[in-house]
């Protein structure tokens, strides 16, 4: 009886792998014919006429929703496997003892490859500070981690091409490095809550044990289940807003508000983006619609970076470990960097 049960348990991972392969092949086929399926649904089954605002909005929504969700599931699955190789403890130890600026560069780079979300802000911040990692280095990591993530890069690449994705990654990395360096030079450790410095976690070391690749595949499944179930609503909402912009907002109006001719468009985009909250997957469809309607690339990127990099929930969470003056300094430094990038790319492109 025990041998039978063991055999069934051993076959379970193989069965899941077969399901993964089947789903992958089905997804590729569906993705390849998605545009034809949407056209059939909109024009033949729903009998909507081409060229109307409502038709364009519905077509945008029906096409982008499955496309973005499929991309998100694929990316989150891969990120879940990557996450199994990293831990907050490993990241913290990698940054210990590094000099300023070099530490900012390393922290920002680690922020890209370690997919920690906003909810990780407090434990990561405490772990970094109590380990003696400089405050500016800590902020470089906390800024790069949510803003320059795999989801944003892959979706940008698939929707706008490699140049836009590379542009976003390089400018986001530069903002994280310089912002952290500036905050470090200001010597404002006094604005960190006193209780943070009093915590000593000791030399705790995460025991990974003998993790097999099958375990890492399972981590990918778990990531998809946990993450997609929480963010899909933001994605659908973002695509709905993007569909409305795509279908109903006149191109001339959008160009006048977020075009190159309006010098104040970049500060306005950052001002609007700071109090908003969305993840990368939710804001990118809106970015796509804005660009299609005539928004300047620098202005659109500034809006996207402010929404992702200066999210209101993260500021609220960080308020538990840092004082209000430091939060305002952090917002001011990062917002200034984002505006500089916006103006620069509006000038170049």
VEXFIVO-306934 format. One record per residue: residue in one letter; x, y, z of N, C-alpha, C in turn. Coordinates in steps of 0.2 Angstrom, whole numbers. Each point is the difference from the previous one (the first is absolute). Layout:
(A,(X,Y,Z),(X,Y,Z),(X,Y,Z)) ...
# end
This chain:
(X,(4,-6,0),(-4,6,0),(4,6,0)) (X,(5,0,4),(5,6,1),(4,1,-7)) (X,(2,-5,-3),(3,0,-6),(-4,3,-6)) (X,(-6,-2,0),(-5,3,-5),(-1,7,1)) (X,(-1,2,6),(0,8,2),(6,3,-2)) (X,(6,-2,1),(6,3,-2),(0,0,-7)) (X,(-2,-5,-4),(1,0,-7),(-5,6,-3)) (X,(-6,1,3),(-5,5,-2),(3,7,1)) (X,(3,1,6),(3,6,2),(6,2,-5)) (X,(4,-5,-2),(5,1,-4),(-2,1,-7)) (X,(-6,-2,-2),(-2,1,-7),(-3,7,-1)) (X,(-2,3,6),(-4,7,0),(4,5,-3)) (X,(7,1,2),(4,5,-4),(0,-1,-7)) (X,(1,-6,-3),(0,-1,-7),(-6,2,-3)) (X,(-6,-2,3),(-6,2,-3),(-1,7,0)) (X,(2,4,5),(0,7,-1),(4,3,-5)) (X,(6,-3,-1),(4,2,-6),(-3,-1,-6)) (X,(-4,-6,-1),(-3,-1,-6),(-6,5,-2)) (X,(-3,2,6),(-5,5,-1),(3,7,-2)) (X,(5,1,3),(4,6,-2),(2,1,-7)) (X,(2,-6,-3),(2,0,-7),(-6,1,-4)) (X,(-6,-4,2),(-6,1,-4),(-3,7,0)) (X,(0,3,6),(-2,7,0),(4,5,-3)) (X,(7,-1,0),(5,4,-4),(-2,0,-7)) (X,(-1,-6,-3),(-1,-1,-7),(-7,3,-2)) (X,(-5,-1,4),(-6,3,-1),(0,8,0)) (X,(4,2,5),(1,7,1),(3,3,-6)) (X,(5,-3,-3),(4,3,-6),(-5,0,-6)) (X,(-4,-5,-1),(-5,-1,-6),(-5,6,1)) (X,(-3,0,6),(-5,6,1),(3,7,-1)) (X,(6,1,3),(3,6,-1),(1,2,-7)) (X,(2,-5,-4),(2,1,-7),(-6,2,-4)) (X,(-6,-3,2),(-6,1,-4),(-5,5,4)) (X,(3,4,5),(-5,4,4),(-3,5,-4)) (X,(4,4,-4),(-3,5,-4),(-6,-2,-4)) (X,(1,-6,-4),(-5,-2,-4),(-6,-2,4)) (X,(1,-3,6),(-6,-2,4),(-4,6,3)) (X,(4,6,2),(-4,6,2),(-3,3,-6)) (X,(3,0,-6),(-4,3,-6),(-6,-4,-1)) (X,(0,-7,0),(-6,-4,-1),(-5,2,5)) (X,(2,0,6),(-5,2,6),(-3,6,-1)) (X,(4,6,-1),(-3,6,-1),(-4,2,-6)) (X,(2,-2,-6),(-3,2,-6),(-5,-6,-2)) (X,(1,-6,1),(-4,-5,-2),(-6,-2,5)) (X,(2,-1,6),(-4,-2,5),(-4,5,4)) (X,(4,6,1),(-3,6,3),(-3,5,-5)) (X,(1,-1,-6),(-2,4,-5),(1,8,1)) (X,(6,1,2),(2,7,1),(3,3,-6)) (X,(-1,6,-1),(3,3,-6),(7,3,1)) (X,(4,-1,-5),(7,3,1),(0,7,-1)) (X,(4,4,4),(1,7,0),(-4,4,6)) (X,(-4,-4,3),(-4,4,6),(4,0,6)) (X,(-1,4,4),(4,1,7),(-1,-6,4)) (X,(-6,-2,1),(-2,-6,4),(3,-6,-3)) (X,(0,-1,-7),(3,-6,-3),(8,0,2)) (X,(3,5,-1),(7,1,1),(2,-2,8)) (X,(-4,3,4),(1,-1,7),(-1,-8,2)) (X,(-5,-3,-2),(-2,-7,1),(6,-4,-3)) (X,(2,1,-6),(5,-4,-3),(7,1,4)) (X,(1,6,2),(6,1,4),(0,-4,6)) (X,(-6,0,4),(0,-4,6),(0,-7,-1)) (X,(-4,-3,-5),(0,-7,-1),(7,-3,-3)) (X,(4,4,-3),(6,-2,-3),(6,0,6)) (X,(0,6,3),(5,1,5),(-1,-4,7)) (X,(-6,-1,2),(-1,-4,6),(3,-7,0)) (X,(-2,-4,-5),(3,-7,0),(8,0,-1)) (X,(2,5,-4),(7,1,-2),(4,1,6)) (X,(-2,6,4),(4,2,6),(0,-6,5)) (X,(-6,-3,1),(-1,-5,5),(5,-6,-1)) (X,(0,-2,-7),(4,-6,-1),(7,2,1)) (X,(2,6,-2),(7,2,1),(2,0,7)) (X,(-5,3,4),(1,1,7),(1,-7,3)) (X,(-4,-5,-1),(0,-7,3),(7,-3,-2)) (X,(2,1,-6),(7,-3,-2),(5,3,3)) (X,(0,7,1),(6,3,3),(0,-1,8)) (X,(-6,0,3),(0,-2,7),(2,-7,2)) (X,(-2,-4,-5),(3,-7,1),(7,-1,0)) (X,(3,4,-5),(8,0,0),(3,4,6)) (X,(-3,5,2),(2,4,5),(-1,-4,7)) (X,(-5,-4,0),(0,-5,6),(5,-4,1)) (X,(3,-3,-6),(5,-4,0),(7,4,2)) (X,(0,6,-3),(6,4,2),(0,1,7)) (X,(-6,2,3),(0,2,7),(2,-6,5)) (X,(0,-6,-3),(2,-6,4),(8,0,1)) (X,(3,4,-4),(7,0,1),(3,6,4)) (X,(-5,5,1),(2,5,4),(-4,1,7)) (X,(3,3,5),(-4,1,6),(2,7,3)) (X,(-4,3,4),(2,7,3),(7,-1,3)) (X,(1,-5,3),(6,-1,4),(6,0,-5)) (X,(0,-3,-5),(5,0,-5),(1,7,-3)) (X,(-5,3,-1),(0,7,-3),(4,4,5)) (X,(-2,0,6),(2,4,6),(8,-1,0)) (X,(2,-6,0),(7,-2,1),(4,2,-6)) (X,(-3,0,-6),(4,2,-6),(1,8,1)) (X,(-4,4,3),(1,7,1),(4,2,6)) (X,(1,-4,4),(4,2,6),(7,2,-1)) (X,(2,6,3),(7,2,-1),(2,3,-6)) (X,(-5,1,-5),(2,3,-6),(1,8,1)) (X,(4,3,-3),(1,7,0),(-6,4,-4)) (X,(0,6,2),(-6,4,-3),(1,1,-8)) (X,(-5,1,-3),(0,0,-8),(1,-7,-3)) (X,(5,-4,2),(1,-7,-2),(-6,-4,3)) (X,(-2,2,6),(-5,-3,4),(-7,2,-4)) (X,(-1,6,-2),(-6,2,-3),(-1,-4,-7)) (X,(6,-1,-3),(0,-3,-7),(-2,-7,1)) (X,(3,-4,5),(-2,-7,2),(-7,0,2)) (X,(-2,4,5),(-7,0,2),(-5,0,-5)) (X,(1,5,-5),(-5,1,-5),(0,-6,-5)) (X,(6,-3,-1),(0,-6,-5),(-3,-6,4)) (X,(1,0,6),(-3,-6,4),(-8,1,0)) (X,(-2,7,0),(-7,1,0),(-3,-2,-6)) (X,(3,0,-6),(-3,-3,-6),(-1,-7,0)) (X,(5,-4,3),(0,-7,-1),(-3,-4,6)) (X,(-2,4,5),(-3,-3,6),(-7,3,0)) (X,(-5,-4,-1),(-7,2,-1),(-4,1,7)) (X,(2,5,4),(-3,1,6),(-5,5,-1)) (X,(-6,0,3),(-6,4,-1),(0,6,5)) (X,(-5,4,0),(0,5,5),(-1,-2,7)) (X,(-4,-6,1),(-1,-3,6),(6,-2,4)) (X,(6,-1,-4),(6,-2,3),(4,6,2)) (X,(-3,7,0),(4,6,1),(3,0,7)) (X,(-5,-2,5),(2,1,7),(5,-5,2)) (X,(-1,-7,-1),(5,-4,2),(7,1,-3)) (X,(0,1,-7),(6,2,-3),(4,6,3)) (X,(-4,5,1),(3,6,2),(3,-1,7)) (X,(-4,-3,5),(3,-2,6),(6,-4,0)) (X,(0,-5,-4),(6,-5,-1),(6,4,-3)) (X,(-1,5,-5),(5,3,-3),(4,5,6)) (X,(-5,4,3),(3,5,5),(3,-3,5)) (X,(-3,-5,4),(3,-3,5),(7,-4,-1)) (X,(1,-1,-7),(6,-3,-2),(6,5,-1)) (X,(-2,6,0),(5,5,-1),(0,3,-7)) (X,(-4,-3,-5),(0,3,-6),(-3,7,-1)) (X,(4,4,-3),(-2,7,0),(-7,2,-2)) (X,(-3,5,2),(-7,2,-1),(-1,1,-8)) (X,(5,3,-3),(-1,2,-7),(0,-7,-4)) (X,(5,-4,2),(0,-7,-4),(-7,-4,1)) (X,(-2,1,6),(-7,-4,1),(-5,3,-4)) (X,(0,7,-1),(-6,3,-4),(1,-1,-8)) (X,(7,-1,-2),(1,-2,-7),(-3,-7,-1)) (X,(0,-5,4),(-3,-6,0),(-7,0,0)) (X,(-3,4,5),(-7,0,0),(-4,4,-6)) (X,(4,4,-3),(-3,4,-6),(1,-5,-6)) (X,(5,-3,-1),(1,-4,-6),(-4,-7,0)) (X,(-1,-2,6),(-4,-7,0),(-7,0,-3)) (X,(-4,5,2),(-7,0,-3),(0,4,-7)) (X,(5,4,-1),(-1,4,-6),(3,-3,-6)) (X,(6,-4,1),(3,-3,-6),(-1,-8,1)) (X,(-5,-2,-2),(-1,-7,2),(-1,-4,-7)) (X,(0,-7,1),(-1,-4,-6),(-6,1,-4)) (X,(-6,1,4),(-6,1,-3),(0,6,-5)) (X,(2,6,3),(0,6,-4),(5,-1,-6)) (X,(6,-3,1),(4,0,-6),(-2,-5,-6)) (X,(-3,-6,2),(-2,-4,-5),(-7,3,-3)) (X,(-4,3,4),(-6,2,-4),(2,6,-4)) (X,(4,5,2),(2,5,-4),(4,-2,-6)) (X,(4,-6,0),(3,-3,-6),(-5,-2,-5)) (X,(-5,-4,3),(-5,-3,-4),(-5,5,-4)) (X,(-1,6,4),(-5,5,-3),(3,5,-4)) (X,(6,2,2),(4,6,-3),(6,-1,-3)) (X,(3,-6,1),(7,-2,-3),(5,1,5)) (X,(6,-2,-2),(6,-1,5),(3,7,1)) (X,(-1,5,-4),(3,7,1),(-4,3,6)) (X,(-6,-1,0),(-4,3,6),(1,-3,6)) (X,(1,-7,0),(1,-4,6),(7,2,3)) (X,(5,0,-5),(7,2,2),(0,7,3)) (X,(-4,5,-3),(0,7,2),(-3,0,7)) (X,(-5,-4,1),(-3,0,7),(4,-3,5)) (X,(4,-5,-1),(4,-3,5),(6,4,1)) (X,(3,3,-5),(6,4,1),(-2,7,4)) (X,(-5,3,-1),(-2,6,3),(-2,-1,7)) (X,(-4,-6,1),(-2,-2,7),(6,-2,4)) (X,(5,-3,-3),(6,-2,4),(3,6,2)) (X,(1,5,-5),(4,6,2),(-4,4,5)) (X,(-7,1,0),(-3,3,5),(1,-3,7)) (X,(0,-7,0),(1,-3,7),(7,1,3)) (X,(5,0,-5),(7,1,3),(1,7,2)) (X,(-2,5,-4),(1,7,2),(-4,2,6)) (X,(-6,-2,0),(-5,2,6),(3,-3,6)) (X,(2,-6,0),(3,-3,6),(6,3,2)) (X,(4,2,-5),(7,3,2),(-2,7,3)) (X,(-5,4,-3),(-1,6,3),(-3,0,7)) (X,(-4,-5,1),(-3,-1,7),(5,-2,5)) (X,(5,-4,-2),(6,-2,4),(4,6,2)) (X,(1,5,-5),(5,5,1),(-4,6,5)) (X,(-6,-1,0),(-4,5,5),(1,-1,7)) (X,(2,-6,2),(1,-2,7),(-6,1,4)) (X,(-5,-3,-2),(-7,1,4),(-2,-7,3)) (X,(5,-3,3),(-2,-6,4),(-4,1,6)) (X,(0,6,2),(-4,2,6),(-8,0,-1)) (X,(-2,-1,-7),(-7,0,-1),(-2,-7,-1)) (X,(4,-5,2),(-2,-7,0),(-3,-1,7)) (X,(-5,-4,1),(-3,-1,7),(5,-3,4)) (X,(1,2,7),(5,-3,4),(-1,-7,1)) (X,(-6,-3,0),(0,-7,2),(3,-4,-6)) (X,(1,2,-6),(3,-4,-5),(7,-1,2)) (X,(4,5,3),(7,-1,1),(0,-5,6)) (X,(-5,-1,4),(1,-4,6),(-1,-7,-1)) (X,(-3,-2,-6),(-1,-7,-2),(6,-3,-2)) (X,(2,-6,3),(6,-4,-2),(-3,-7,-2)) (X,(1,-1,-6),(-3,-7,-2),(6,-5,0)) (X,(6,2,2),(5,-5,1),(2,-3,-7)) (X,(4,-5,0),(3,-3,-7),(-5,-5,-2)) (X,(-6,1,-1),(-5,-5,-2),(2,-2,-8)) (X,(0,-6,-1),(2,-2,-7),(-6,-5,-2)) (X,(-3,2,-6),(-5,-4,-3),(3,-7,-2)) (X,(-3,-5,2),(1,-7,-2),(-4,-2,-6)) (X,(4,-1,-5),(-4,-2,-6),(-1,-7,-1)) (X,(5,-4,3),(-1,-7,-1),(2,-2,-7)) (X,(-2,-6,-1),(1,-3,-7),(-6,2,-4)) (X,(0,5,-3),(-6,2,-4),(1,-2,-8)) (X,(-5,-4,-2),(1,-3,-7),(-3,5,-5)) (X,(1,-1,-6),(-3,4,-5),(-8,-1,0)) (X,(-2,-6,2),(-7,-1,0),(-3,4,5)) (X,(3,1,6),(-2,5,5),(0,7,-2)) (X,(4,2,-5),(0,6,-2),(-5,1,-5)) (X,(-2,-5,-4),(-6,0,-4),(-6,1,4)) (X,(-1,-3,5),(-5,1,5),(0,7,3)) (X,(5,3,1),(1,7,2),(-3,4,-5)) (X,(1,-1,-7),(-3,3,-5),(-8,0,0)) (X,(-2,-6,1),(-8,-1,0),(-3,4,6)) (X,(4,0,6),(-2,4,6),(0,7,-2)) (X,(5,3,-3),(0,7,-2),(-6,2,-4)) (X,(-1,-4,-5),(-6,1,-5),(-6,1,4)) (X,(-1,-5,5),(-7,-1,4),(0,6,4)) (X,(5,2,4),(0,5,5),(0,7,-3)) (X,(4,1,-5),(1,7,-3),(-6,2,-5)) (X,(-1,-4,-5),(-5,1,-5),(-7,1,3)) (X,(-1,-4,5),(-7,1,4),(-1,7,3)) (X,(6,3,2),(0,6,3),(0,6,-5)) (X,(3,-1,-6),(1,6,-4),(-4,0,-6)) (X,(-4,-5,-2),(-3,0,-6),(-5,5,-1)) (X,(-3,2,6),(-6,5,0),(3,7,-2)) (X,(7,1,2),(3,6,-2),(1,0,-7)) (X,(2,-5,-3),(2,-1,-7),(-6,1,-4)) (X,(-6,-3,2),(-6,1,-4),(-2,7,0)) (X,(0,3,6),(-2,7,1),(5,5,-4)) (X,(6,-2,0),(5,4,-4),(-2,0,-8)) (X,(-1,-6,-2),(-2,-1,-7),(-6,3,-2)) (X,(-5,0,5),(-7,3,-1),(1,8,-1)) (X,(5,3,4),(1,7,0),(4,1,-7)) (X,(5,-4,-2),(3,0,-6),(-5,0,-6)) (X,(-5,-5,0),(-4,0,-5),(-5,6,-1)) (X,(-2,3,6),(-3,6,0),(4,6,-4)) (X,(6,0,2),(4,5,-3),(1,-1,-7)) (X,(1,-6,-2),(1,-2,-7),(-6,1,-4)) (X,(-6,-1,3),(-6,0,-4),(-3,7,-1)) (X,(1,4,6),(-4,6,1),(4,7,0)) (X,(6,-1,3),(4,7,1),(3,2,-7)) (X,(-2,6,-2),(3,3,-7),(7,0,1)) (X,(4,-1,-6),(7,0,-1),(2,7,2)) (X,(-3,5,-3),(2,7,1),(0,2,7)) (X,(-5,-2,4),(-1,2,7),(6,-3,4)) (X,(2,-7,-1),(5,-3,3),(7,3,-1)) (X,(1,2,-7),(6,3,-2),(1,6,4)) (X,(-6,4,1),(1,7,3),(2,-1,7)) (X,(-3,-5,3),(1,-1,8),(7,-3,1)) (X,(2,-6,-4),(6,-3,2),(5,-1,-6)) (X,(-1,5,-5),(5,0,-5),(6,5,1)) (X,(4,0,-5),(7,3,1),(-1,8,1)) (X,(-5,2,-3),(-2,8,-1),(-1,3,7)) (X,(-3,-5,4),(-2,3,7),(5,-1,5)) (X,(4,5,2),(6,-1,4),(-2,-3,7)) (X,(-6,2,2),(-2,-2,7),(-3,-7,0)) (X,(0,-3,-6),(-3,-7,0),(4,-5,5)) (X,(7,0,0),(4,-4,4),(-2,1,8)) (X,(1,6,2),(-2,1,7),(-7,-2,2)) (X,(-5,1,-5),(-7,-2,2),(0,-7,0)) (X,(3,-4,-5),(0,-7,0),(2,-3,7)) (X,(6,3,2),(3,-3,6),(-5,2,6)) (X,(-3,6,0),(-4,2,6),(-6,-4,0)) (X,(-3,-2,-6),(-6,-4,0),(2,-8,2)) (X,(6,-2,-2),(2,-7,1),(2,-2,7)) (X,(2,5,4),(3,-1,7),(-6,-3,4)) (X,(-6,3,1),(-5,-3,4),(-3,-6,-2)) (X,(1,-1,-7),(-4,-6,-3),(4,-6,2)) (X,(-3,-6,-1),(3,-7,2),(-2,-5,-6)) (X,(5,-3,-3),(-1,-5,-4),(6,-4,-1)) (X,(0,-6,-1),(6,-4,-2),(2,1,-7)) (X,(6,-3,-2),(2,1,-7),(-5,-2,-5)) (X,(-2,-6,2),(-5,-3,-5),(-6,4,-1)) (X,(-3,3,5),(-6,4,-1),(1,7,-3)) (X,(6,3,0),(1,6,-2),(3,0,-8)) (X,(3,-5,-2),(2,-1,-7),(-5,1,-5)) (X,(-6,-4,1),(-5,1,-5),(-2,8,-1)) (X,(0,3,6),(-2,7,0),(5,4,-4)) (X,(7,-1,1),(5,3,-3),(0,-1,-8)) (X,(-2,-6,-2),(-1,-2,-7),(-5,4,-3)) (X,(-6,1,3),(-5,4,-3),(2,8,0)) (X,(3,2,5),(3,7,0),(4,1,-6)) (X,(5,-4,-1),(5,1,-5),(-4,0,-7)) (X,(-4,-5,-1),(-4,0,-6),(-4,6,-2)) (X,(-2,4,6),(-4,6,-1),(4,6,0)) (X,(7,-1,-1),(4,6,-1),(4,3,6)) (X,(0,-4,6),(3,2,6),(8,-1,-2)) (X,(4,5,2),(7,-1,-1),(3,-5,5)) (X,(5,-3,-3),(3,-6,3),(3,2,7)) (X,(3,5,1),(3,2,6),(-5,1,5)) (X,(-6,4,-2),(-5,1,5),(-4,-6,2)) (X,(-1,-5,-5),(-3,-6,2),(4,-4,5)) (X,(7,0,-1),(4,-4,4),(1,3,7)) (X,(0,7,0),(0,3,7),(-7,-2,4)) (X,(-5,0,-4),(-7,-2,4),(1,-7,2)) (X,(2,-4,-4),(1,-7,2),(5,-1,6)) (X,(5,3,0),(5,-1,5),(-2,3,7)) (X,(-4,5,-1),(-2,3,6),(-6,-4,4)) (X,(-4,-3,-5),(-5,-5,3),(3,-6,3)) (X,(5,-3,-3),(3,-6,3),(5,1,5)) (X,(5,5,-1),(5,2,5),(-2,3,6)) (X,(-5,4,0),(-2,4,5),(-7,-1,2)) (X,(-2,-7,1),(-7,-2,1),(-2,2,8)) (X,(-6,2,0),(-3,2,7),(1,-5,5)) (X,(-2,-6,-2),(0,-6,5),(7,-1,3)) (X,(5,1,-4),(7,-1,2),(2,6,5)) (X,(-2,6,-1),(1,5,4),(-3,-1,7)) (X,(-6,-2,0),(-4,-2,6),(3,-5,4)) (X,(3,-5,-3),(3,-6,3),(7,3,3)) (X,(4,4,-4),(6,2,2),(-1,5,6)) (X,(-6,3,1),(-1,5,5),(1,-4,7)) (X,(-1,-6,0),(1,-4,6),(8,0,3)) (X,(4,1,-5),(7,-1,2),(4,7,-1)) (X,(-2,4,-4),(3,7,-1),(-5,6,1)) (X,(3,5,2),(-4,6,2),(-2,4,-6)) (X,(-5,4,0),(-3,4,-5),(5,4,-4)) (X,(5,4,3),(5,3,-4),(4,-4,-5)) (X,(2,-6,2),(3,-4,-4),(-4,-3,-6)) (X,(-6,-1,1),(-5,-2,-5),(0,6,-5)) (X,(-1,6,2),(-1,6,-4),(7,1,-4)) (X,(5,-1,3),(7,0,-3),(0,-5,-6)) (X,(-2,-6,2),(1,-6,-5),(-5,2,-6)) (X,(-6,2,1),(-4,2,-5),(2,5,-4)) (X,(3,5,3),(3,6,-4),(6,-2,-4)) (X,(4,-3,3),(6,-2,-4),(-1,-5,-6)) (X,(-5,-5,1),(-2,-4,-5),(-4,3,-6)) (X,(-4,4,3),(-5,4,-5),(5,5,-5)) (X,(5,3,3),(4,4,-3),(4,-4,-6)) (X,(2,-6,2),(4,-4,-5),(-5,-2,-5)) (X,(-6,-2,1),(-5,-2,-5),(-1,5,-5)) (X,(-1,7,3),(-1,5,-4),(6,2,-5)) (X,(6,-1,3),(5,1,-5),(1,-5,-5)) (X,(-2,-6,1),(0,-5,-5),(-6,1,-5)) (X,(-5,2,2),(-6,2,-4),(2,6,-5)) (X,(3,5,3),(2,6,-5),(5,-3,-4)) (X,(5,-4,2),(6,-2,-4),(-3,-4,-6)) (X,(-5,-5,1),(-2,-4,-6),(-5,4,-4)) (X,(-3,5,3),(-5,4,-5),(5,4,-4)) (X,(6,2,2),(4,4,-4),(4,-5,-5)) (X,(1,-6,1),(4,-4,-4),(-5,-3,-5)) (X,(-6,-2,2),(-4,-4,-5),(-5,5,-3)) 
# end
